[in-house]
Amino acid sequence: MKKIHLLLLKSFIRPFIVTLFIVMFVLLMLFLFKYIDDLIGKGFQWYIILELMMYNSATNVAMALPLSVLLSSIMTYGSLGENYELVAIKSAGISLRRAMYPMMVVVVILSIAAFAFSDWMLPRANLKYYSLLYDARKQKSADLLPENIFSNRFPGYSIRVKRKDKDGQTLHDIMIYQRGALQINHIVTFAKSGLMYRTKDDLFLVLRLKDGVRYEETPSDNNYFQRQKLTRFRFKETEQKFPLSDLTIKRTNENEFRSASMMMNLKQLDHYVDSASRSVDSSVNTNYTLIRPYIKYFAVPDKWAAIKHVAPADSNILKSVNEKLNSYNNAAIEVKQLQDVLRNRTDSYKDSSKSIRRYIMEYQRKFTLGAACIVLFLIGAPLGAIIRKGGLGLPVVVSVIFFLIYYIIGTIGEKSAKEGDLSPIVGAWIAIVVLFPIGLFLSYKAATDSAVFDMDLYKRFFKRFRLRKAKQPV
């Protein structure tokens, strides 16, 4: 390997790793801002939050990787152009295209790795992430005893706390109702103050009550008199334990999420599309079988030309008004029955077709991730050589603009394909098809040392244009 190629590789790998981590961190912060209300205050263990963040980072690779390739390529070639290293490379007789070969090889290897990641790792990460996020959002709040509200979080108990101190553990004016077998409040406890804490194993919540009274109603021991007994018990300090089994996150079976398109690899997606297409075709044939009894027609012989005389239609078939009304009503009833039969089957056909388009889009997305890395590199490398600016200033602005163009076109194509306005293949590849000619154009301009972004060139052009317009006779 030549020293120039080694220099280019070192100049690319370092900013690529840095920008990848920066973009992943930004996307992770967006995830936390979006779901902060669903995660905070539910008593999760720290490793549950960490696991959720790890799976979310894996799902963000599909967006972070192309942006990192674009930004790092602009930074690499912009820094080389700013330090006149590209000029030295060209003066040594090495063209820009030849200097891009080792970088292109690295990006192609990266694209192959992105395809393998999207086909093998990403479905598993999506399955873990969305199933865990579903269970986390479904989990109840860990604020067990809110102020001035009867809390029914513990089975068989209704607890109200009038006021809590700032530490969240010291309670005042506590009222506890305990229900019996018949769901009747037969034990009532009042306490002026108390302390709330959890056991070390997080299995129970302990309420240490102070200065209170307890009332309990129990059936009488005398079978002849069914009146209940009331027991009053005053205490200076007592404790009550409540199980915290409901606070432990309950995991849903992951097999319930496996039918989603994001949880499948290429083989599974191909099998689903094939079986769903066969089911739709079978449904169409079934529709024809259902509506055929409603269609009445007269069979005309093939040799109709041999028929010498056709009897005219009898206009007096429906002789009375009542017969005509009955015929119209029967026809309307048959039409309504046919509409009812087809309406449900039409909705089912639309849902099945939309599902097939969505799975085809997911199938194509496995390939577009790697293709996006190549296309965005073809845009970023010559763009950096043209603007000749390194660092995180202008390259970040330019890369964000092009990535927004790529993302907006891809989103519009994806939604149009899911609604049936575009073919799923066209909707998946439209952003790549639009940006690929731009990459080729910028590569050609960079190879020919064209001043595409030289503002002085445009200023001189408009200045000559204004002078020429001013010299024209009125």
C-alpha positions, 0 to 999 in steps of 0.5 A: 500500500502506498503512503498516500493511501495510508495517509488517506485511510488514517485521515478518514477513519479517525473522523468517521469514528468520532462522527459516528459516536457523536451522531449516535449520542445525539440520536440517543438523547432524542430517544431519551427526550421522547420517552423520558416521561415513560421511563422516569419514576417507575422504579426500574433497575439501572440495567433495564434503562441501560439495556433499553439504551443499548438496543436503541443505539443498535436501531439508530445505526441505520440513520447514523451510519450514512450521515457519519460517512457523509460528514467524515468524507467531507471533513477528510477531503476538506481538511486535505484541501485546506492544508494543500495536501490534495494539491501536493497529491495532484502535483505528484501525478496522482488524480483525485479518482485514483486517490479515492480508490482506497477510500472507496474500497473501505466504504464498499466493505463498510456497506457490505458490513451494513448489509450484514448488520441490517439482515442479521443484527438489526432484526434481533435488536428491533425485537429486543428494543420494541418488546422492552419498550412496550413493557416499560411504557406499560409499567405503572408509576412508582409513585405509590402514595401520591398526596391527597389521593386514595391509591389502590396500587396494593391489592386489598388496600386503599391508602391516602396520604395527606402530605409528604415531606420533600424527602418523599419518605416522611408521611403525614395524616395517613389513612389505610382501608383494608378490604376483606373477602367480600371486598368490604373495608373491615379494617381502618387504620389512621396515623398522624405520621409515618415513614416509608421505605423499601426492604433491601431486596425490593420485595416489600414496601414498609410503612412505619406508622406512629401515633395512630388508631386501628379499627377492626370489625369481625363477626361475632363468635355467638351464632345466635347473634350475628352482630359484628364486633368492633375492636379499637387498637391504639398504638405509638408505633407499628409497621405494615408491609405491602408486596412490590411484585407489581413494580417488577417489570413483566416481560411480554413473550417476544414471539408476539412481536416476531410478525412485524416487518422490522423483526425479520431477516431477508429469508423471513421477509421473502417467505412472508411476501410469497405466502401473503401474495398467494393468500391475496390471489386465493382471496380474489378467486374466492371473491369471484366465486361469491359474486357469481351467483348474483350475476344473471346472464343469458348464454348466447351460442357461439354460432350467433350468425347462424341464427336467422331470426331473434324474437323481440323482447316482450315489453309486457312481461311486467304487466302490473305496477306491483310486479315492477316494484317487487322486481326493483326491490328484489334487485336492490336487495341483491345489490345490497347483499353483494355490496355487503359481501364485497365491502368486508373482503375489499377492506381485507384485501386493502389491508393485506396489500398494504402489509405486503408493500410494507414488507417489501419496503423492509426487504429493500431497506436491507440493501439501501443502507449499504447503497446509501453509504456509497452514494453519500461518500460519492457526494461527500468526498468530492464536495470536501475537495471542492469547498476545501474546509475541514473541521466541524464548521462548514462540513457539518452544515453541508452534510446536514443539508444533503442528509436532509435531502436524502432523508426527506426524499426517502421518507416521501417515497416510503410513505407513497409506496406504503399507500400504493401510489408508488411501487415499493421498489421505487419508493425504497430506492428513489432517494438513492436514484436522485442523489447518485447523479449528484454524486457523479456530477460532483466527482467530475467537477472535483476531478476537473478542479471546477470552482463550483462553490467559488463565490467570487466566480459568481460575483464576477459573473453577475457583475459583468451581467449588470455592466452589460445590461447597463451599457445596452441602449435604452 
